[in-house]
Amino acid sequence: MTWMDANIRTKELELIYCEHRHILIDAARGVLGCRARAEDVVQDAFLKLLESAERNTIEEPLRYLFRMVRNLSIDRLRRLALEGRYSNDEDSLDALLVPQSGTEQQAIGQLQWQRLQRVLDELPERTRAVFTMSQLEGYSQREVATFLSASPTLVHFLLRDALDHCRSRLEPSAT
């Protein structure tokens, strides 16, 4: 494909994008429930379409673009759900470690701290290290992963397991 052909093809794709942009945004918004996120997804899909068109001939670019918008929307929704679950885990931990004031409150806090330490001692060493480094010492999950020579994904799952364990052992049971 010559430079002139590539330029014409790019113009054709831009025209398709401009003509169908609102419909693509509506489709993405149907999945994501947010216009701003939908616009981001549509723009990302268009950029991927341009990159793909440079390497391959795309027979039906509009259909291809709709499919990419749908797939990217689903991926974004999954990522948002995962981030939301992780955020909820952190909020639960914050509730466990609320600072106390006053002598009586300090004693209660000390007892809760001791309970947390006993619960953490029940965890496997690597899981306990992930929890301690990320939640008590302030390291990011990426830093913990580097330190432990593990993947960030593994660190995330170990942290989730530690938080679930602490929550199940420290929250009062509903009886």
Secondary structure, DSSP 8 states (H G I E B T S, - for coil): --HHHHHHHHHHHHHHHHHHHHHHHHHHHHHHS-HHHHHHHHHHHHHHHHHHHHHS--S-HHHHHHHHHHHHHHHHHHHHHHHHHHHHHHHHHHHHT----SHHHHHHHHHHHHHHHHHHHTS-HHHHHHHIIIIIS---HHHHHHHHT--HHHHHHHHHHHHHHHHHHHS----
